[in-house]
Amino acid sequence: MGTTKLTRKEIRSTDPVRERMILLVGLFQANRAKIGVAIIAIIVLALGSWALSRYLDSCAQAASATLGMGMSFFTATVSPDASENDPYARGDIPRFVSEEARYLAAAKEFSAAAGSFGAGEAGRTARYYLGLTQLRLGQNDEAIRNLESVAFGSGNRTVGFLAKKVLADYQANSGNVRAAEDLLRGMIGDTRFDLPKEALGMQLAAILVADGRRDEAIRVLREASDASPIFGVYNQQLLSEIERLQRTVSSEDAPFEEPSRAIEEPDQGNTD
C-alpha cells in the first residue's frame, strides 16, 4: 500500500499548537502597550513588597536590640560604686548607683522599642516591661495604660496574659478586689491560657483570704489541685496551702476555754 504524503502547507493547517502560537502572537501585537504596562506594574509591586519587607525586618531587629538593652538594664546590678554616667564603666555587665537610676534607664529603652515598632511582638513585649518599670518608679497611671494596651490588645497571648496577671496584683493591692478577682477568674477559665493555671489559683486564693473569704479560697485551691498533674510542680504547694488554711479555720472555730488556775490556800497549821 502506498502512503499519503502531506504537504508542508497541509501540515501547518492541521497543527493546533501552531495555531495557538499564532493567536498568542497576534494578541501580543494588538495589546503590546497594555501588556508592557502590566509587566512594569508587576515588577514595581514586587520591588515595593521586597523593600517594605526589608524595612519591616530592619525595624524589628532594631526594636529587638533596644528591647534587649532595656532588659539588661531592668535586671542590672545596683552598686554604690557604679558610675553615674556610664553603666558599663566597670565592665561588660551594667551597674547602676540606685534602683531608680536602673529603672529610669530601662524605661528609656523600653519606650524607644515600643515607639519604633509598637505593633510587633518586640514592641508589645517592650510595652509590657515599660509598664512594669513604671510601676517600680511609681508612675502608676502610665503603667496601667501600657499594661492594659498589652493585656486587652491583639498579638502575643502570653505577653497579654502576663500583663493581666500584673494588673490583677495591682488591683488587689489597691483594694479593688472585685476587679482583681474578675481578671484572674477570666484567665483560669480561658482555654487559650498557656501559662500555669495553678499559679493563678494560688494568686486568687491569696486575694480571697485577704478579703475574708477563706472557704472560697480553699475551694479555688482544691479545684486547681484537681486539675494539676499529680507530680506537677505546683501540686505539693497547693496541697500544703490547703492544709494550712484548713488548720487556720479549725483553730478559729474551736471553742474558747478559760485556762484553769490552781488555787493555793495558806497552810492552816497549828500555832502554839
Backbone as CSV, one residue per row, in Angstrom:
resi,resn,N_x,N_y,N_z,CA_x,CA_y,CA_z,C_x,C_y,C_z
1,MET,0.825,-1.200,0.000,0.000,0.000,0.000,0.862,1.254,0.000
2,GLY,0.405,2.241,-0.672,1.151,3.489,-0.693,0.788,4.375,0.461
3,THR,1.670,5.223,0.861,1.432,6.160,1.956,1.090,7.527,1.398
4,THR,0.166,8.192,2.077,-0.242,9.523,1.631,0.682,10.556,2.256
5,LYS,1.310,11.339,1.439,2.200,12.380,1.930,1.475,13.717,1.976
6,LEU,1.635,14.384,3.122,1.016,15.705,3.289,2.035,16.775,2.958
7,THR,1.573,17.775,2.325,2.452,18.900,2.030,2.664,19.724,3.303
8,ARG,3.714,20.585,3.275,4.001,21.439,4.436,2.830,22.360,4.737
9,LYS,2.185,22.831,3.724,1.041,23.710,3.916,-0.100,22.988,4.613
10,GLU,-0.297,21.697,4.226,-1.367,20.913,4.847,-1.048,20.605,6.315
11,ILE,0.251,20.328,6.599,0.657,20.042,7.983,0.425,21.271,8.869
12,ARG,0.809,22.419,8.349,0.613,23.655,9.116,-0.865,23.938,9.363
13,SER,-1.662,23.648,8.382,-3.085,23.941,8.529,-3.767,23.037,9.538
14,THR,-3.171,21.880,9.854,-3.779,20.942,10.816,-3.031,20.903,12.136
15,ASP,-2.054,21.806,12.379,-1.245,21.801,13.618,-1.910,22.734,14.647
16,PRO,-2.534,22.197,15.744,-3.217,23.054,16.739,-2.244,23.910,17.549
17,VAL,-1.046,23.391,17.783,-0.066,24.150,18.554,0.338,25.406,17.798
18,ARG,0.562,25.232,16.489,0.959,26.372,15.670,-0.148,27.424,15.638
19,GLU,-1.380,26.951,15.592,-2.497,27.898,15.557,-2.567,28.722,16.844
20,ARG,-2.328,28.056,17.973,-2.359,28.775,19.258,-1.224,29.776,19.370
21,MET,-0.048,29.390,18.873,1.087,30.311,18.902,0.803,31.553,18.059
22,ILE,0.210,31.319,16.890,-0.121,32.462,16.026,-1.136,33.362,16.701
23,LEU,-2.097,32.747,17.413,-3.108,33.540,18.124,-2.484,34.378,19.231
24,LEU,-1.551,33.755,19.994,-0.896,34.490,21.083,-0.055,35.645,20.559
25,VAL,0.662,35.400,19.454,1.482,36.467,18.858,0.591,37.606,18.399
26,GLY,-0.538,37.252,17.832,-1.457,38.288,17.389,-2.003,39.112,18.541
27,LEU,-2.364,38.429,19.629,-2.856,39.150,20.799,-1.792,40.057,21.387
28,PHE,-0.552,39.559,21.435,0.540,40.377,21.984,0.763,41.624,21.143
29,GLN,0.751,41.438,19.824,0.971,42.594,18.949,-0.161,43.610,19.075
30,ALA,-1.395,43.098,19.247,-2.531,44.010,19.337,-2.598,44.733,20.677
31,ASN,-2.060,44.096,21.740,-2.141,44.686,23.093,-0.754,44.910,23.675
32,ARG,0.180,45.243,22.802,1.573,45.378,23.243,1.712,46.426,24.345
33,ALA,1.069,47.542,24.207,1.204,48.633,25.192,0.632,48.226,26.546
34,LYS,-0.559,47.622,26.524,-1.192,47.212,27.779,-0.373,46.147,28.497
35,ILE,0.138,45.182,27.753,0.937,44.112,28.360,2.220,44.677,28.958
36,GLY,2.838,45.639,28.260,4.054,46.256,28.778,3.806,46.989,30.083
37,VAL,2.697,47.713,30.150,2.350,48.417,31.390,2.098,47.433,32.523
38,ALA,1.416,46.319,32.227,1.132,45.312,33.253,2.425,44.697,33.794
39,ILE,3.364,44.404,32.886,4.642,43.823,33.325,5.402,44.796,34.216
40,ILE,5.414,46.070,33.813,6.097,47.079,34.631,5.441,47.200,36.002
41,ALA,4.098,47.142,36.032,3.384,47.245,37.314,3.723,46.064,38.225
42,ILE,3.805,44.875,37.631,4.155,43.694,38.430,5.560,43.831,39.012
43,ILE,6.490,44.323,38.202,7.869,44.496,38.680,7.928,45.527,39.804
44,VAL,7.190,46.633,39.629,7.181,47.682,40.662,6.594,47.157,41.960
45,LEU,5.491,46.408,41.872,4.873,45.842,43.080,5.809,44.860,43.774
46,ALA,6.490,44.045,42.988,7.420,43.077,43.579,8.561,43.790,44.296
47,LEU,9.109,44.827,43.648,10.196,45.580,44.274,9.707,46.313,45.518
48,GLY,8.471,46.850,45.435,7.918,47.543,46.603,7.706,46.602,47.770
49,SER,7.189,45.402,47.498,6.986,44.414,48.559,8.306,44.000,49.175
50,TRP,9.309,43.809,48.335,10.633,43.433,48.838,11.221,44.537,49.712
51,ALA,11.096,45.795,49.253,11.636,46.912,50.029,10.894,47.066,51.354
52,LEU,9.557,46.905,51.345,8.777,47.008,52.576,9.154,45.903,53.552
53,SER,9.339,44.699,53.004,9.730,43.578,53.865,11.089,43.825,54.514
54,ARG,12.033,44.340,53.718,13.356,44.653,54.268,13.263,45.731,55.335
55,TYR,12.419,46.729,55.103,12.264,47.819,56.073,11.663,47.307,57.380
56,LEU,10.615,46.479,57.267,9.982,45.935,58.472,10.949,45.041,59.238
57,ASP,11.729,44.260,58.512,12.716,43.401,59.174,13.755,44.233,59.919
58,SER,14.199,45.310,59.281,15.205,46.159,59.940,14.617,46.831,61.177
59,CYS,13.333,47.250,61.101,12.675,47.857,62.263,12.540,46.842,63.395
60,ALA,12.163,45.609,63.047,12.002,44.572,64.063,13.332,44.258,64.729
61,GLN,14.397,44.203,63.939,15.716,43.931,64.510,16.166,45.065,65.422
62,ALA,15.910,46.307,64.996,16.282,47.447,65.839,15.484,47.449,67.131
63,ALA,14.169,47.128,67.042,13.343,47.078,68.244,13.800,45.972,69.186
64,SER,14.173,44.817,68.617,14.647,43.702,69.448,15.954,44.062,70.151
65,ALA,16.842,44.758,69.445,18.110,45.165,70.064,17.865,46.162,71.195
66,THR,16.975,47.111,70.964,16.653,48.082,72.013,15.970,47.407,73.193
67,LEU,15.087,46.445,72.892,14.424,45.687,73.951,15.447,44.914,74.782
68,GLY,16.422,44.306,74.108,17.464,43.584,74.834,18.269,44.491,75.749
69,MET,18.542,45.702,75.281,19.248,46.664,76.120,18.412,47.024,77.345
70,GLY,17.124,47.235,77.128,16.251,47.543,78.257,16.192,46.411,79.267
71,MET,16.156,45.160,78.787,16.123,44.011,79.689,17.400,43.924,80.517
72,SER,18.535,44.208,79.887,19.799,44.163,80.628,19.831,45.236,81.711
73,PHE,19.237,46.399,81.450,19.168,47.448,82.467,18.159,47.081,83.562
74,PHE,17.028,46.496,83.158,15.966,46.145,84.110,16.463,45.162,85.167
75,THR,17.357,44.266,84.772,17.881,43.244,85.696,19.303,43.547,86.163
76,ALA,19.761,44.766,85.927,21.157,45.106,86.241,21.406,45.149,87.748
77,THR,22.672,45.100,88.097,23.105,45.170,89.488,23.120,46.616,89.976
78,VAL,22.750,46.802,91.231,22.835,48.117,91.869,24.046,48.118,92.796
79,SER,24.944,49.067,92.573,26.185,49.126,93.352,26.518,50.586,93.656
80,PRO,26.865,50.900,94.890,27.170,52.298,95.235,28.400,52.845,94.530
81,ASP,29.298,51.962,94.064,30.498,52.446,93.383,30.338,52.473,91.863
82,ALA,29.117,52.293,91.361,28.877,52.343,89.923,28.971,53.773,89.425
83,SER,29.267,53.912,88.152,29.355,55.231,87.546,27.950,55.809,87.350
84,GLU,27.826,57.095,87.585,26.520,57.737,87.412,26.209,58.013,85.949
85,ASN,27.222,58.036,85.089,27.017,58.398,83.686,27.136,57.220,82.725
86,ASP,27.880,56.175,83.107,28.107,55.047,82.205,27.912,53.740,82.958
87,PRO,26.821,53.011,82.691,26.586,51.755,83.416,27.615,50.682,83.093
88,TYR,28.364,50.854,81.990,29.377,49.864,81.591,30.789,50.323,81.942
89,ALA,30.895,51.314,82.819,32.212,51.846,83.142,33.100,50.818,83.830
90,ARG,32.511,49.851,84.537,33.296,48.878,85.296,33.261,47.472,84.692
91,GLY,32.843,47.367,83.444,32.860,46.055,82.805,31.708,45.873,81.839
92,ASP,31.570,44.635,81.366,30.542,44.337,80.375,29.144,44.202,80.975
93,ILE,29.063,44.070,82.297,27.773,43.942,82.964,27.353,45.317,83.478
94,PRO,26.169,45.789,83.116,25.753,47.142,83.547,25.544,47.219,85.058
95,ARG,25.922,48.339,85.634,25.734,48.600,87.060,25.172,50.012,87.228
96,PHE,24.317,50.171,88.225,23.714,51.476,88.490,23.854,51.820,89.963
97,VAL,23.835,53.106,90.237,24.060,53.561,91.607,22.816,53.381,92.476
98,SER,21.642,53.254,91.854,20.408,53.131,92.626,19.347,52.391,91.815
99,GLU,18.308,51.942,92.508,17.186,51.284,91.837,16.507,52.253,90.869
100,GLU,16.353,53.497,91.303,15.690,54.476,90.456,16.460,54.699,89.166
101,ALA,17.792,54.822,89.267,18.609,55.024,88.068,18.490,53.825,87.128
102,ARG,18.446,52.640,87.694,18.310,51.427,86.879,16.994,51.417,86.109
103,TYR,15.899,51.705,86.811,14.592,51.655,86.164,14.380,52.809,85.199
104,LEU,14.952,53.965,85.476,14.849,55.081,84.541,15.557,54.753,83.227
105,ALA,16.727,54.137,83.325,17.461,53.756,82.111,16.711,52.677,81.343
106,ALA,16.140,51.718,82.061,15.382,50.654,81.401,14.132,51.215,80.733
107,ALA,13.437,52.121,81.407,12.212,52.713,80.850,12.507,53.465,79.559
108,LYS,13.648,54.118,79.485,14.019,54.854,78.269,14.150,53.898,77.086
109,GLU,14.802,52.757,77.311,14.983,51.776,76.235,13.662,51.114,75.861
110,PHE,12.867,50.742,76.851,11.579,50.108,76.562,10.655,51.055,75.795
111,SER,10.667,52.307,76.171,9.833,53.291,75.497,10.249,53.462,74.039
112,ALA,11.555,53.460,73.792,12.050,53.582,72.421,11.658,52.367,71.588
113,ALA,11.768,51.171,72.173,11.410,49.953,71.452,9.917,49.909,71.150
114,ALA,9.103,50.292,72.118,7.653,50.292,71.913,7.239,51.326,70.885
115,GLY,7.928,52.470,70.864,7.573,53.517,69.918,8.016,53.223,68.504
116,SER,9.152,52.539,68.340,9.666,52.299,66.996,8.938,51.167,66.289
117,PHE,8.430,50.202,67.024,7.741,49.074,66.396,6.698,48.532,67.356
118,GLY,5.757,49.412,67.749,4.811,49.066,68.794,3.861,47.943,68.456
119,ALA,3.529,47.753,67.158,2.542,46.739,66.790,3.145,45.343,66.703
120,GLY,4.459,45.234,66.651,5.091,43.930,66.537,5.275,43.263,67.884
121,GLU,5.771,42.023,67.842,5.948,41.261,69.078,6.953,41.938,70.005
122,ALA,8.070,42.413,69.431,9.072,43.092,70.255,8.489,44.358,70.871
123,GLY,7.677,45.081,70.106,7.070,46.294,70.626,6.097,46.023,71.760
124,ARG,5.293,44.964,71.629,4.342,44.621,72.690,5.072,44.170,73.952
125,THR,6.124,43.379,73.773,6.909,42.949,74.928,7.559,44.144,75.607
126,ALA,8.066,45.079,74.802,8.672,46.285,75.362,7.651,47.097,76.146
127,ARG,6.412,47.185,75.634,5.376,47.947,76.335,5.005,47.268,77.657
128,TYR,5.017,45.954,77.671,4.743,45.222,78.920,5.806,45.538,79.969
129,TYR,7.079,45.461,79.582,8.149,45.749,80.538,8.204,47.238,80.886
130,LEU,7.785,48.084,79.958,7.703,49.508,80.277,6.683,49.722,81.389
131,GLY,5.546,49.019,81.304,4.545,49.114,82.368,5.084,48.640,83.700
132,LEU,5.812,47.519,83.694,6.415,47.032,84.945,7.381,48.058,85.523
133,THR,8.212,48.620,84.650,9.205,49.593,85.101,8.536,50.837,85.672
134,GLN,7.485,51.281,85.027,6.773,52.469,85.515,6.116,52.210,86.862
135,LEU,5.644,50.982,87.095,5.112,50.656,88.422,6.208,50.769,89.477
136,ARG,7.397,50.309,89.153,8.521,50.405,90.108,8.901,51.858,90.375
137,LEU,8.676,52.716,89.384,9.014,54.131,89.539,7.873,54.936,90.142
138,GLY,6.750,54.284,90.408,5.602,54.985,90.969,4.772,55.731,89.946
139,GLN,5.018,55.494,88.669,4.254,56.149,87.602,3.047,55.267,87.266
140,ASN,2.125,55.176,88.200,1.060,54.178,88.116,0.099,54.404,86.955
141,ASP,-0.289,55.637,86.712,-1.248,55.899,85.638,-0.690,55.481,84.281
142,GLU,0.556,55.874,84.012,1.183,55.489,82.745,1.365,53.976,82.669
143,ALA,1.735,53.375,83.800,1.951,51.930,83.825,0.669,51.167,83.495
144,ILE,-0.439,51.564,84.085,-1.711,50.882,83.852,-2.140,51.027,82.396
145,ARG,-1.943,52.207,81.824,-2.305,52.395,80.413,-1.507,51.449,79.512
146,ASN,-0.211,51.332,79.754,0.615,50.455,78.930,0.263,48.984,79.142
147,LEU,0.055,48.586,80.378,-0.275,47.194,80.654,-1.642,46.824,80.077
148,GLU,-2.599,47.716,80.166,-3.930,47.429,79.613,-3.887,47.341,78.089
149,SER,-3.058,48.153,77.457,-2.956,48.083,75.993,-2.403,46.731,75.555
150,VAL,-1.528,46.152,76.368,-0.984,44.824,76.064,-1.965,43.730,76.454
151,ALA,-2.601,43.888,77.624,-3.491,42.843,78.146,-4.719,42.652,77.283
152,PHE,-5.272,43.734,76.755,-6.542,43.654,76.041,-6.401,43.940,74.551
153,GLY,-5.168,44.041,74.075,-4.941,44.237,72.650,-4.711,42.916,71.940
154,SER,-4.529,42.983,70.639,-4.260,41.782,69.854,-2.765,41.512,69.836
155,GLY,-2.405,40.276,69.479,-0.996,39.923,69.403,-0.664,38.733,70.281
156,ASN,0.562,38.704,70.776,1.061,37.588,71.573,0.200,37.388,72.827
157,ARG,-0.478,36.235,72.915,-1.378,35.996,74.044,-0.606,35.838,75.345
158,THR,0.582,35.230,75.286,1.349,35.001,76.514,1.696,36.324,77.195
159,VAL,2.179,37.292,76.419,2.501,38.602,76.989,1.232,39.273,77.503
160,GLY,0.126,39.094,76.785,-1.140,39.661,77.236,-1.593,39.081,78.563
161,PHE,-1.438,37.763,78.735,-1.821,37.130,79.995,-0.906,37.588,81.140
162,LEU,0.376,37.744,80.852,1.300,38.238,81.877,0.891,39.649,82.324
163,ALA,0.487,40.466,81.363,0.045,41.820,81.707,-1.215,41.788,82.574
164,LYS,-2.146,40.881,82.271,-3.354,40.752,83.094,-3.002,40.307,84.510
165,LYS,-2.031,39.417,84.631,-1.612,38.946,85.956,-1.046,40.093,86.794
166,VAL,-0.251,40.953,86.168,0.293,42.113,86.873,-0.830,43.078,87.244
167,LEU,-1.775,43.275,86.328,-2.907,44.157,86.616,-3.738,43.628,87.782
168,ALA,-3.903,42.305,87.857,-4.656,41.718,88.969,-3.957,42.003,90.294
169,ASP,-2.632,41.872,90.323,-1.877,42.191,91.541,-2.057,43.656,91.921
170,TYR,-1.976,44.519,90.925,-2.100,45.954,91.198,-3.488,46.278,91.743
171,GLN,-4.517,45.716,91.127,-5.884,45.987,91.583,-6.098,45.466,93.003
172,ALA,-5.570,44.288,93.306,-5.725,43.733,94.654,-5.021,44.601,95.680
173,ASN,-3.801,45.026,95.367,-3.048,45.869,96.300,-3.672,47.249,96.449
174,SER,-4.465,47.671,95.450,-5.137,48.958,95.526,-6.500,48.864,96.204
175,GLY,-6.876,47.664,96.623,-8.144,47.476,97.299,-9.314,47.165,96.388
176,ASN,-9.061,47.054,95.093,-10.135,46.745,94.136,-10.174,45.231,93.936
177,VAL,-10.701,44.529,94.944,-10.674,43.070,94.956,-11.501,42.499,93.812
178,ARG,-12.654,43.105,93.540,-13.540,42.570,92.506,-12.861,42.579,91.139
179,ALA,-12.188,43.674,90.818,-11.508,43.754,89.522,-10.406,42.710,89.424
180,ALA,-9.640,42.544,90.506,-8.579,41.540,90.511,-9.152,40.141,90.365
181,GLU,-10.232,39.876,91.083,-10.867,38.557,91.016,-11.394,38.270,89.611
182,ASP,-12.011,39.259,88.982,-12.551,39.067,87.634,-11.434,38.742,86.637
183,LEU,-10.315,39.439,86.751,-9.194,39.179,85.842,-8.674,37.753,86.003
184,LEU,-8.479,37.335,87.243,-7.910,36.018,87.497,-8.883,34.903,87.114
185,ARG,-10.143,35.052,87.462,-11.122,34.022,87.104,-11.277,33.932,85.580
186,GLY,-11.192,35.067,84.910,-11.267,35.056,83.455,-10.125,34.276,82.833
187,MET,-8.918,34.441,83.372,-7.773,33.703,82.839,-7.849,32.218,83.174
188,ILE,-8.308,31.900,84.380,-8.418,30.493,84.771,-9.416,29.764,83.869
189,GLY,-10.492,30.441,83.497,-11.497,29.814,82.651,-11.213,29.890,81.165
190,ASP,-10.132,30.571,80.780,-9.802,30.732,79.365,-9.039,29.512,78.863
191,THR,-9.608,28.792,77.908,-8.952,27.583,77.389,-7.696,27.909,76.585
192,ARG,-7.530,29.168,76.161,-6.345,29.548,75.382,-5.171,29.923,76.277
193,PHE,-5.391,29.973,77.585,-4.334,30.404,78.504,-3.201,29.384,78.483
194,ASP,-1.982,29.849,78.193,-0.855,28.944,78.017,0.205,29.096,79.112
195,LEU,-0.200,29.574,80.289,0.693,29.639,81.446,0.102,28.772,82.555
196,PRO,0.905,28.382,83.563,0.386,27.502,84.630,-0.803,28.117,85.368
197,LYS,-1.952,27.457,85.300,-3.139,27.970,85.974,-3.077,27.740,87.481
198,GLU,-2.210,26.825,87.925,-2.073,26.610,89.364,-1.583,27.884,90.055
199,ALA,-0.660,28.593,89.397,-0.151,29.841,89.972,-1.265,30.880,90.078
200,LEU,-2.156,30.903,89.079,-3.286,31.826,89.142,-4.229,31.457,90.279
201,GLY,-4.424,30.137,90.486,-5.279,29.696,91.588,-4.746,30.146,92.932
202,MET,-3.437,30.029,93.119,-2.841,30.468,94.384,-2.917,31.985,94.536
203,GLN,-2.751,32.704,93.443,-2.867,34.161,93.491,-4.290,34.572,93.854
204,LEU,-5.279,33.920,93.232,-6.671,34.226,93.529,-7.016,33.846,94.965
205,ALA,-6.514,32.709,95.428,-6.790,32.277,96.802,-6.235,33.277,97.815
206,ALA,-5.048,33.806,97.570,-4.463,34.792,98.482,-5.328,36.057,98.543
207,ILE,-5.880,36.461,97.397,-6.758,37.640,97.374,-8.033,37.363,98.154
208,LEU,-8.590,36.167,97.986,-9.823,35.819,98.688,-9.603,35.738,100.197
209,VAL,-8.476,35.187,100.622,-8.167,35.117,102.051,-8.061,36.519,102.633
210,ALA,-7.370,37.407,101.916,-7.235,38.786,102.392,-8.585,39.481,102.467
211,ASP,-9.541,39.022,101.643,-10.880,39.602,101.640,-11.814,38.901,102.635
212,GLY,-11.264,37.976,103.431,-12.058,37.280,104.435,-12.880,36.119,103.905
213,ARG,-12.587,35.629,102.720,-13.358,34.541,102.111,-12.498,33.281,102.059
214,ARG,-12.169,32.771,103.227,-11.231,31.657,103.326,-11.806,30.361,102.750
215,ASP,-13.072,30.082,103.006,-13.673,28.853,102.472,-13.648,28.852,100.944
216,GLU,-13.928,30.002,100.362,-13.892,30.112,98.902,-12.469,29.941,98.383
217,ALA,-11.500,30.447,99.147,-10.097,30.285,98.762,-9.705,28.810,98.764
218,ILE,-10.148,28.081,99.770,-9.848,26.641,99.837,-10.464,25.918,98.644
219,ARG,-11.669,26.309,98.273,-12.330,25.684,97.130,-11.552,25.956,95.837
220,VAL,-11.063,27.180,95.680,-10.273,27.519,94.494,-8.996,26.688,94.441
221,LEU,-8.336,26.537,95.595,-7.101,25.754,95.641,-7.363,24.284,95.346
222,ARG,-8.464,23.761,95.828,-8.795,22.361,95.549,-9.070,22.143,94.057
223,GLU,-9.771,23.071,93.447,-10.026,22.964,92.005,-8.712,23.006,91.224
224,ALA,-7.805,23.878,91.646,-6.509,23.957,90.967,-5.711,22.677,91.180
225,SER,-5.788,22.105,92.380,-5.069,20.872,92.672,-5.627,19.706,91.870
226,ASP,-6.956,19.640,91.737,-7.578,18.560,90.970,-7.183,18.622,89.496
227,ALA,-7.011,19.834,88.987,-6.646,19.994,87.577,-5.153,19.875,87.340
228,SER,-4.362,19.857,88.418,-2.905,19.809,88.294,-2.423,18.355,88.224
229,PRO,-1.374,18.075,87.443,-0.806,16.728,87.430,-0.347,16.312,88.829
230,ILE,-0.448,15.008,89.111,-0.102,14.511,90.452,1.318,14.906,90.828
231,PHE,2.227,14.783,89.892,3.623,15.117,90.174,3.998,16.470,89.565
232,GLY,3.000,17.352,89.440,3.259,18.667,88.889,4.077,19.535,89.828
233,VAL,4.619,20.594,89.261,5.491,21.490,90.028,4.727,22.150,91.172
234,TYR,3.452,22.484,90.945,2.686,23.258,91.920,1.832,22.395,92.851
235,ASN,1.709,21.093,92.566,0.723,20.296,93.291,1.007,20.240,94.789
236,GLN,2.248,19.999,95.166,2.581,19.919,96.585,2.371,21.259,97.277
237,GLN,2.691,22.332,96.581,2.490,23.660,97.149,1.004,23.940,97.352
238,LEU,0.169,23.491,96.409,-1.278,23.669,96.544,-1.809,22.892,97.742
239,LEU,-1.367,21.639,97.878,-1.838,20.808,98.993,-1.395,21.391,100.332
240,SER,-0.177,21.897,100.384,0.313,22.495,101.629,-0.493,23.737,102.002
241,GLU,-0.846,24.535,101.012,-1.616,25.752,101.284,-3.038,25.401,101.733
242,ILE,-3.625,24.358,101.112,-4.953,23.908,101.542,-4.916,23.457,102.992
243,GLU,-3.900,22.666,103.344,-3.771,22.176,104.722,-3.577,23.326,105.702
244,ARG,-2.784,24.309,105.312,-2.544,25.452,106.203,-3.828,26.226,106.463
245,LEU,-4.592,26.477,105.402,-5.839,27.220,105.573,-6.859,26.422,106.385
246,GLN,-6.893,25.118,106.196,-7.829,24.291,106.965,-7.457,24.292,108.447
247,ARG,-6.174,24.264,108.755,-5.747,24.336,110.160,-6.149,25.673,110.763
248,THR,-6.017,26.727,109.981,-6.394,28.050,110.477,-7.881,28.117,110.774
249,VAL,-8.689,27.549,109.876,-10.131,27.531,110.089,-10.484,26.733,111.328
250,SER,-9.840,25.575,111.515,-10.128,24.720,112.672,-9.779,25.426,113.970
251,SER,-8.658,26.117,114.001,-8.247,26.791,115.231,-9.176,27.956,115.564
252,GLU,-9.715,28.609,114.515,-10.623,29.718,114.767,-11.998,29.234,115.213
253,ASP,-12.408,28.052,114.752,-13.722,27.529,115.099,-13.745,26.832,116.456
254,ALA,-12.588,26.525,117.017,-12.536,25.821,118.300,-13.077,26.722,119.411
255,PRO,-13.872,26.169,120.349,-14.430,26.988,121.439,-13.324,27.496,122.351
256,PHE,-13.541,28.697,122.840,-12.538,29.298,123.717,-12.731,28.787,125.144
257,GLU,-11.643,28.325,125.738,-11.688,27.823,127.112,-10.831,28.696,128.000
258,GLU,-11.419,29.085,129.121,-10.663,29.867,130.097,-9.616,28.974,130.739
259,PRO,-8.370,29.337,130.696,-7.336,28.486,131.300,-7.562,28.335,132.798
260,SER,-7.436,27.096,133.271,-7.649,26.815,134.704,-6.451,27.265,135.509
261,ARG,-6.735,27.720,136.719,-5.654,28.148,137.606,-5.809,27.418,138.940
262,ALA,-4.738,26.891,139.426,-4.759,26.202,140.747,-4.860,27.232,141.862
263,ILE,-5.809,27.032,142.786,-5.999,27.955,143.912,-5.210,27.435,145.107
264,GLU,-4.282,28.214,145.517,-3.450,27.811,146.660,-3.971,28.494,147.916
265,GLU,-4.242,27.703,148.904,-4.685,28.255,150.189,-3.533,28.181,151.173
266,PRO,-3.454,29.140,152.020,-2.362,29.132,153.008,-2.517,27.959,153.950
267,ASP,-1.400,27.481,154.352,-1.426,26.369,155.322,-2.099,26.811,156.601
268,GLN,-2.951,25.934,157.087,-3.625,26.222,158.349,-2.988,25.379,159.466
269,GLY,-1.728,25.518,159.555,-1.034,24.716,160.580,-1.370,25.189,161.994
270,ASN,-1.157,24.316,162.977,-1.388,24.678,164.382,-0.342,25.642,164.845
271,THR,-0.783,26.613,165.571,0.167,27.562,166.138,0.157,27.419,167.638
272,ASP,1.260,27.484,168.130,1.369,27.353,169.568,0.982,28.657,170.217
